[in-house]
Amino acid sequence: MPPFRPIWLLALGLLAPGSRVAAVAQPDGAHLYTHVMQVTVSGKDGLAQLRLPKDVYLNARSAELNDLRLFDRRGASIPFALTTPQAQENVSVRTVPVTIFPLTAERRAGPANAALEIRSAADGSLVSVNTRVSGNVPASSQLSALVLDMRGPGSAGAPAAPVSALRLTLPKELSNYSARIELEVSDDLKQWDSLGDSLVNWLTNADTKSLANDRIEFEPRAFRYARLSWREGTPVAFSAIEAEFRSQTAVAAPLDTVVIAPSPGKFAGDLAYPSAIALPVRSLALEFLQPNVVVPAVMGHYVELPAIKKGQPKAWQFAPSFNATFYRITQAGRTRSSGELELHGAHAGEWVLRPQAAMASPPSLRLSWQPATMVFLGNGEGPYTLAVGRLGAPRAQLDIARVAPAFSAPELAALEVAVAGPVRQQGVAQSAPGTADLAGVAAQGRQMVLWAVLGLGIIVLGVMTKVLLGQMRHADAEGTG
């Protein structure tokens, strides 16, 4: 076994230079990137956020923004993470007075039969609500319930919206009051659903200072009518009741857009739109100059094919992505268009439109994307420099848990917003090789590795053969002796 040790030492010696090269860290600095922007913050907090400017996407050399960097004024790299903005929930509350219909019940000396007598208009709004009682002569009458028309005066025909609370106003003659009131709701005054009961009270002291628990809150629900009944306390005719209508809408994060002029493609009839590889295209649309046009077309991109023989010209192939019909039609004074086509974050260095028929006036291409938010941990050495545009740069962005641990989404959204200045282009010469060139380089690299392995194997076999022959001669010599 010892004779083979030099062979392994030789193999390790051949591999060692590659290991040493990989271990050397690449130099990094803002001067190595094609485009830079100054970023300023107040410096009061450690964390800040920055909505990535459009120029970052237009000048990045990596689809994943691997060449994005943030440096302080001394040139040190600043840790950062990229997050996707979430849709914001907009909640609005509208207070509307409702129409109140007191419902009285008459006490009788003997048994009596009571019925609810309701009169309503054609639109469903209540005109009157009464209790009709047949039987013995009444001894007295009192308030028993309140029926509410939620659309209130002047809101007939308005669509029903979810109601989240009722606010009650006491009559002026009352200053202290307490009661437990049950709330029932209905859409037709026939079927009633109970939403439970609630305690309301008003307190006033000797200094005329008052406390009020005057709201009946419940899960937002749309209904037309409501009925208040007393479970505890003396019924009173509230001077006013207001309904709180709650509406909740999702507001998507704003998109950035870029409009690209067409140019002739590599094949007859094609229209090419040079783009930036880093754009995570959320949607695209065509902008036509003429008023009436319908264009069935195929959208795709070109694929570069490696040359079969060295020195041959590059070959290209059209790769379709999807079919669509783009249009813009003006009819009766209104314009209809195909609008935006959703793509959900597609990347392409060039978009190619292949229409079914030739076009007299080629359209422009509008691309839209949602920019990411950079969350970074400042070190107080501002202003900072945002740099982008370097081929082959390794990924620098971190996971958000390593930059802002234990921060919730609302807390991240509330971070101070940094301000980016205008973009400045630097004289850094970089050229992107084509896909065929990259394929050729990769193939050459694989061939070199295979030849190196083959050569090493031949050397190992030669040494092993020599050792075995020496051992055989030694054994023959011992046998002869």
C-alpha positions as MATLAB code, in Angstrom:
seq = 'MPPFRPIWLLALGLLAPGSRVAAVAQPDGAHLYTHVMQVTVSGKDGLAQLRLPKDVYLNARSAELNDLRLFDRRGASIPFALTTPQAQENVSVRTVPVTIFPLTAERRAGPANAALEIRSAADGSLVSVNTRVSGNVPASSQLSALVLDMRGPGSAGAPAAPVSALRLTLPKELSNYSARIELEVSDDLKQWDSLGDSLVNWLTNADTKSLANDRIEFEPRAFRYARLSWREGTPVAFSAIEAEFRSQTAVAAPLDTVVIAPSPGKFAGDLAYPSAIALPVRSLALEFLQPNVVVPAVMGHYVELPAIKKGQPKAWQFAPSFNATFYRITQAGRTRSSGELELHGAHAGEWVLRPQAAMASPPSLRLSWQPATMVFLGNGEGPYTLAVGRLGAPRAQLDIARVAPAFSAPELAALEVAVAGPVRQQGVAQSAPGTADLAGVAAQGRQMVLWAVLGLGIIVLGVMTKVLLGQMRHADAEGTG';
ca = [
       0.000    0.000    0.000;
       2.790    2.549    0.685;
       3.896    2.583   -2.984;
       0.523    4.061   -3.965;
       0.838    7.009   -1.599;
       2.663    9.226   -4.138;
      -0.216    8.728   -6.566;
      -2.748   10.202   -4.126;
      -0.362   13.022   -3.297;
      -0.119   13.762   -7.018;
      -3.919   13.847   -7.384;
      -4.275   16.161   -4.400;
      -1.599   18.391   -5.853;
      -3.547   18.695   -9.107;
      -6.782   19.576   -7.285;
      -5.224   21.959   -4.756;
      -4.862   24.981   -7.105;
      -8.575   24.886   -7.916;
      -9.414   24.752   -4.219;
      -7.188   27.724   -3.490;
      -8.779   29.725   -6.301;
     -12.292   28.984   -5.011;
     -11.318   30.002   -1.507;
     -10.223   33.502   -2.594;
     -13.126   35.911   -2.097;
     -14.021   38.176   -4.990;
     -13.343   41.879   -4.376;
     -16.473   43.964   -4.037;
     -17.185   47.662   -4.093;
     -19.502   50.232   -5.623;
     -16.887   51.061   -8.284;
     -17.355   47.600   -9.834;
     -21.022   48.189  -10.750;
     -22.394   50.000  -13.775;
     -25.070   52.045  -11.990;
     -25.225   53.569   -8.499;
     -27.723   55.643   -6.503;
     -27.348   57.472   -3.217;
     -29.718   56.341   -0.443;
     -30.426   58.559    2.561;
     -32.167   57.851    5.876;
     -32.610   59.831    9.068;
     -30.424   57.414   11.020;
     -32.739   57.393   14.034;
     -33.633   53.705   13.694;
     -31.578   50.669   12.835;
     -33.909   49.282   10.183;
     -35.232   51.076    7.133;
     -37.008   50.122    3.930;
     -36.597   51.161    0.311;
     -38.914   50.494   -2.600;
     -36.516   49.415   -5.317;
     -36.326   52.116   -7.991;
     -37.124   51.341  -11.606;
     -33.474   51.833  -12.588;
     -32.473   48.841  -10.449;
     -34.517   46.488  -12.611;
     -33.553   48.156  -15.882;
     -29.805   47.859  -15.220;
     -29.419   44.642  -13.205;
     -27.537   41.825  -14.931;
     -29.255   38.992  -13.055;
     -32.903   37.917  -13.117;
     -32.739   37.262   -9.357;
     -31.028   40.623   -8.626;
     -27.894   38.794   -7.506;
     -25.819   41.840   -8.454;
     -27.705   44.208   -6.133;
     -25.583   45.741   -3.368;
     -25.802   48.387   -0.652;
     -22.614   50.009    0.667;
     -22.025   52.584    3.382;
     -19.885   55.693    2.878;
     -16.748   53.745    3.850;
     -17.421   51.013    1.303;
     -18.584   48.334    3.743;
     -21.404   46.079    2.579;
     -24.770   46.583    4.316;
     -26.921   43.473    4.983;
     -30.332   43.576    3.337;
     -33.318   41.423    2.436;
     -35.901   41.743   -0.320;
     -39.589   41.368    0.490;
     -42.727   41.401   -1.636;
     -45.192   44.166   -0.706;
     -48.518   42.827    0.511;
     -51.913   44.188   -0.458;
     -53.170   46.743    2.040;
     -56.617   46.467    3.599;
     -58.589   49.709    3.505;
     -61.373   49.822    6.087;
     -63.852   52.686    5.991;
     -66.760   53.281    8.368;
     -69.803   55.291    7.318;
     -72.339   56.420    9.919;
     -75.951   56.733    8.747;
     -79.032   57.601   10.851;
     -81.720   54.934   10.635;
     -85.479   55.328   10.705;
     -87.017   54.334   14.060;
     -90.481   52.840   14.455;
     -91.589   52.465   18.128;
     -93.584   49.333   18.794;
     -96.059   49.639   21.681;
     -97.907   46.876   23.484;
    -101.169   47.385   25.343;
    -101.817   45.789   28.726;
    -105.271   44.286   29.094;
    -107.242   43.091   32.035;
    -107.901   39.751   30.338;
    -106.449   37.601   27.610;
    -105.658   39.341   24.322;
    -104.310   38.470   20.864;
    -101.572   40.733   19.435;
    -100.526   41.086   15.788;
     -97.863   43.204   14.079;
     -99.326   45.578   11.499;
     -96.724   46.802    8.985;
     -97.076   49.261    6.104;
     -94.212   49.665    3.634;
     -93.548   51.557    0.398;
     -92.841   49.990   -2.986;
     -89.075   50.125   -2.417;
     -89.358   48.229    0.877;
     -88.928   51.229    3.180;
     -91.176   51.156    6.236;
     -94.060   53.609    6.490;
     -95.514   52.522    9.827;
     -95.336   49.687   12.329;
     -98.175   49.132   14.813;
     -99.406   46.450   17.168;
    -103.030   45.481   16.707;
    -104.575   43.829   19.775;
    -107.983   42.186   19.985;
    -109.641   41.143   23.233;
    -110.425   42.889   26.500;
    -110.368   46.639   26.968;
    -106.807   47.893   27.522;
    -105.759   49.091   30.906;
    -102.511   50.810   29.738;
     -99.910   50.817   26.938;
     -96.118   50.899   26.932;
     -93.128   50.746   24.564;
     -92.066   47.152   23.936;
     -89.591   47.271   21.026;
     -88.057   49.407   18.301;
     -88.067   48.411   14.635;
     -85.327   50.018   12.537;
     -85.176   50.584    8.791;
     -81.433   50.457    8.096;
     -81.550   52.457    4.870;
     -82.745   55.499    6.711;
     -84.248   58.636    5.195;
     -82.984   59.589    1.744;
     -81.177   56.294    1.114;
     -83.911   54.335   -0.617;
     -82.558   52.033   -3.285;
     -79.019   52.061   -1.874;
     -77.337   48.637   -1.865;
     -77.148   46.849    1.450;
     -73.715   47.088    3.070;
     -72.402   45.228    6.128;
     -73.362   46.862    9.431;
     -70.927   46.501   12.327;
     -72.537   48.516   15.142;
     -75.495   50.592   16.287;
     -74.960   53.804   18.256;
     -77.824   54.849   20.551;
     -78.656   58.384   21.726;
     -80.650   58.877   24.940;
     -83.571   61.308   25.131;
     -82.561   64.681   26.598;
     -84.626   64.154   29.733;
     -82.574   61.085   30.717;
     -79.027   61.299   32.075;
     -78.620   57.908   33.775;
     -79.844   54.746   32.167;
     -78.981   51.044   31.962;
     -80.564   48.190   30.037;
     -79.851   44.887   28.336;
     -81.142   44.921   24.781;
     -81.508   42.058   22.317;
     -80.802   42.694   18.643;
     -82.626   40.804   15.896;
     -82.189   41.319   12.153;
     -84.311   40.533    9.117;
     -84.534   41.143    5.387;
     -88.299   40.705    5.015;
     -89.807   41.489    8.469;
     -90.958   37.866    8.648;
     -87.924   35.810    9.564;
     -85.799   37.257   12.374;
     -82.298   36.171   13.396;
     -80.999   37.022   16.846;
     -77.482   38.475   17.066;
     -77.455   38.285   20.862;
     -77.971   40.890   23.550;
     -75.791   43.720   24.750;
     -75.587   45.888   27.882;
     -75.828   49.661   27.358;
     -75.596   52.321   30.062;
     -75.086   56.027   30.668;
     -73.714   57.500   33.908;
     -73.581   61.168   34.971;
     -72.034   62.481   38.205;
     -72.627   65.641   40.206;
     -70.122   67.571   38.068;
     -72.179   66.689   34.967;
     -69.368   64.512   33.712;
     -70.718   61.470   31.927;
     -69.678   58.014   30.814;
     -71.496   56.222   28.027;
     -71.521   52.674   26.735;
     -73.843   53.502   23.878;
     -72.798   51.036   21.171;
     -74.143   47.625   20.247;
     -71.334   45.904   18.342;
     -71.496   42.665   16.352;
     -69.843   40.891   13.454;
     -70.345   42.895   10.245;
     -73.463   41.703    8.486;
     -75.746   43.042    5.783;
     -79.452   43.250    6.661;
     -82.410   45.520    5.905;
     -84.301   45.691    9.194;
     -83.423   45.420   12.873;
     -85.488   45.003   16.042;
     -84.428   46.040   19.539;
     -86.150   44.303   22.460;
     -85.523   44.823   26.168;
     -84.367   41.907   28.294;
     -83.528   44.084   31.305;
     -84.407   47.688   32.124;
     -87.218   49.990   31.123;
     -87.790   50.452   27.384;
     -87.173   54.001   26.153;
     -87.596   55.641   22.769;
     -84.057   56.630   21.836;
     -83.920   60.072   20.267;
     -81.598   58.824   17.511;
     -79.949   55.595   16.379;
     -77.063   55.519   13.918;
     -75.802   52.488   12.005;
     -72.103   52.066   11.257;
     -71.631   50.614    7.784;
     -68.191   49.041    7.396;
     -66.580   48.481    4.003;
     -63.260   46.691    3.526;
     -61.304   46.715    0.278;
     -57.907   45.308   -0.655;
     -55.554   47.812   -2.281;
     -52.788   46.161   -4.283;
     -49.270   47.524   -4.076;
     -48.536   49.994   -6.902;
     -46.836   48.687  -10.028;
     -43.998   50.167  -12.052;
     -44.294   50.243  -15.833;
     -42.055   50.699  -18.839;
     -43.081   51.219  -22.473;
     -40.795   49.692  -25.120;
     -40.750   50.748  -28.764;
     -40.747   47.951  -31.367;
     -37.903   47.022  -33.683;
     -37.700   44.468  -36.521;
     -37.154   40.925  -35.317;
     -34.756   38.304  -36.589;
     -37.454   36.773  -38.807;
     -39.717   38.521  -41.298;
     -42.855   39.941  -39.703;
     -41.583   39.623  -36.129;
     -41.494   42.593  -33.758;
     -38.781   42.594  -31.101;
     -38.957   44.499  -27.807;
     -35.629   44.632  -25.927;
     -36.246   44.331  -22.206;
     -34.293   43.924  -18.974;
     -33.761   40.397  -17.676;
     -34.431   41.472  -14.078;
     -37.988   42.687  -14.727;
     -40.434   40.298  -12.980;
     -43.207   41.073  -15.456;
     -46.600   40.857  -13.783;
     -48.572   41.896  -16.870;
     -48.100   43.166  -20.414;
     -50.187   45.057  -22.945;
     -49.869   46.481  -26.438;
     -50.335   50.205  -27.039;
     -51.788   50.844  -30.507;
     -51.614   54.119  -32.401;
     -54.584   53.473  -34.690;
     -58.127   53.501  -33.223;
     -59.488   50.202  -34.587;
     -57.270   47.155  -34.758;
     -57.439   43.449  -33.901;
     -54.170   41.488  -33.810;
     -54.106   37.713  -33.215;
     -50.488   36.974  -32.385;
     -48.007   34.730  -30.629;
     -45.758   36.179  -27.934;
     -42.434   34.492  -27.295;
     -38.674   34.947  -27.437;
     -35.645   33.916  -29.470;
     -33.389   31.033  -28.488;
     -29.781   31.104  -29.664;
     -28.545   27.781  -30.996;
     -24.876   26.794  -30.669;
     -23.038   26.537  -33.967;
     -22.388   23.020  -35.235;
     -18.927   23.981  -36.466;
     -16.603   26.609  -35.129;
     -16.703   29.846  -37.097;
     -20.254   29.414  -38.379;
     -22.716   32.314  -37.844;
     -25.122   32.164  -34.923;
     -28.474   30.484  -35.466;
     -31.737   31.522  -33.819;
     -35.067   29.861  -33.170;
     -38.410   31.387  -32.146;
     -39.799   29.886  -28.921;
     -43.525   30.664  -28.416;
     -44.807   31.420  -24.912;
     -48.543   32.055  -25.359;
     -51.195   33.016  -27.922;
     -53.349   36.106  -27.476;
     -55.626   38.441  -29.389;
     -54.773   42.093  -28.838;
     -57.291   44.729  -29.882;
     -58.437   48.303  -29.624;
     -61.929   49.094  -30.920;
     -63.870   52.360  -30.721;
     -67.628   51.881  -30.777;
     -70.387   54.378  -29.906;
     -67.858   56.805  -28.512;
     -66.315   54.221  -26.207;
     -62.955   52.483  -26.594;
     -62.530   48.824  -25.768;
     -59.077   47.295  -25.486;
     -57.567   43.920  -24.682;
     -56.086   45.342  -21.483;
     -53.399   43.696  -19.407;
     -52.397   40.045  -19.752;
     -51.323   38.495  -16.451;
     -47.920   36.764  -16.476;
     -47.089   36.356  -12.748;
     -43.423   37.367  -12.746;
     -41.976   36.288  -16.116;
     -38.374   37.230  -16.997;
     -37.074   37.819  -20.516;
     -34.233   39.805  -22.012;
     -36.317   40.316  -25.138;
     -40.004   39.905  -25.995;
     -40.945   38.915  -29.535;
     -44.393   39.442  -31.064;
     -45.259   37.312  -34.093;
     -48.578   38.588  -35.547;
     -50.586   36.493  -37.966;
     -50.642   39.342  -40.486;
     -48.392   42.282  -41.262;
     -49.116   45.473  -39.325;
     -49.043   48.959  -40.835;
     -48.318   50.656  -37.513;
     -46.424   48.447  -35.031;
     -47.592   48.855  -31.416;
     -45.456   49.556  -28.362;
     -45.185   47.038  -25.538;
     -46.064   48.043  -21.983;
     -44.608   45.906  -19.179;
     -45.715   46.185  -15.561;
     -44.106   44.702  -12.471;
     -44.286   44.988   -8.708;
     -40.974   46.229   -7.316;
     -39.611   44.516   -4.240;
     -38.920   46.308   -0.976;
     -35.381   46.322    0.375;
     -35.184   46.059    4.165;
     -31.690   46.894    5.391;
     -29.877   47.282    8.683;
     -28.073   50.599    8.757;
     -24.850   51.161   10.658;
     -25.013   54.938   10.977;
     -22.410   55.444    8.242;
     -24.716   57.060    5.708;
     -25.434   58.153    3.126;
     -25.478   54.726    1.545;
     -24.823   53.695   -2.047;
     -27.162   51.380   -3.920;
     -25.218   49.612   -6.664;
     -26.371   47.324   -9.465;
     -25.033   45.997  -12.755;
     -22.220   43.464  -12.501;
     -21.950   40.225  -14.446;
     -21.358   37.089  -12.407;
     -21.784   38.786   -9.027;
     -22.704   36.296   -6.272;
     -25.986   36.596   -4.431;
     -25.842   39.037   -1.505;
     -29.428   39.352   -0.287;
     -30.301   37.562    2.943;
     -33.446   36.056    4.373;
     -35.620   38.585    6.161;
     -35.221   36.637    9.424;
     -31.483   37.382    9.340;
     -31.967   41.115    8.817;
     -35.080   41.872   10.877;
     -35.650   38.909   13.213;
     -38.966   38.759   15.093;
     -40.450   41.658   13.104;
     -44.032   41.133   11.963;
     -45.367   42.175    8.569;
     -47.148   45.280    9.973;
     -43.948   46.296   11.769;
     -41.928   45.933    8.576;
     -44.483   48.000    6.677;
     -44.127   50.771    9.280;
     -40.330   51.076    8.927;
     -38.813   54.388    7.919;
     -38.812   54.836    4.150;
     -35.384   55.577    2.700;
     -34.996   57.961   -0.227;
     -33.018   57.043   -3.348;
     -31.410   59.752   -5.443;
     -31.007   59.851   -9.226;
     -29.168   57.027  -10.929;
     -25.578   57.607  -12.020;
     -23.882   55.469  -14.660;
     -20.262   54.518  -14.111;
     -17.622   53.677  -16.694;
     -17.546   49.954  -16.001;
     -17.237   48.005  -19.249;
     -19.265   44.802  -19.185;
     -20.631   42.749  -22.048;
     -23.047   39.911  -21.728;
     -22.159   36.786  -23.740;
     -24.877   35.136  -25.758;
     -26.499   31.898  -24.752;
     -24.631   30.024  -27.467;
     -21.346   31.517  -26.289;
     -22.105   30.433  -22.759;
     -22.975   26.960  -23.992;
     -19.695   26.797  -25.918;
     -17.683   27.933  -22.917;
     -19.414   25.368  -20.731;
     -18.738   22.628  -23.283;
     -15.069   23.594  -23.470;
     -14.855   23.521  -19.689;
     -16.375   20.062  -19.559;
     -13.935   18.831  -22.214;
     -10.973   20.174  -20.257;
     -12.187   18.428  -17.111;
     -12.654   15.149  -18.989;
      -9.174   15.358  -20.537;
      -7.666   16.138  -17.137;
      -9.406   13.141  -15.543;
      -8.355   10.916  -18.438;
      -4.742   12.059  -18.188;
      -4.700   11.524  -14.447;
      -6.145    8.035  -14.938;
      -3.439    7.141  -17.462;
      -0.737    8.312  -15.066;
      -2.252    6.288  -12.223;
      -2.508    3.160  -14.400;
       1.085    3.590  -15.561;
       2.393    3.908  -12.021;
       0.317    0.928  -10.855;
       1.610   -1.167  -13.776;
       5.181   -0.256  -12.978;
       4.719   -1.132   -9.300;
       3.075   -4.479  -10.125;
       5.832   -5.406  -12.587;
       8.453   -4.579   -9.971;
       6.673   -6.760   -7.411;
       6.477   -9.642   -9.924;
      10.222   -9.430  -10.727;
      10.994   -9.333   -7.028;
       8.872  -12.443   -6.433;
      10.548  -14.290   -9.349;
      13.985  -13.408   -8.014;
      13.119  -14.764   -4.582;
      11.739  -17.991   -6.105;
      14.886  -18.536   -8.187;
      17.135  -17.936   -5.222;
];
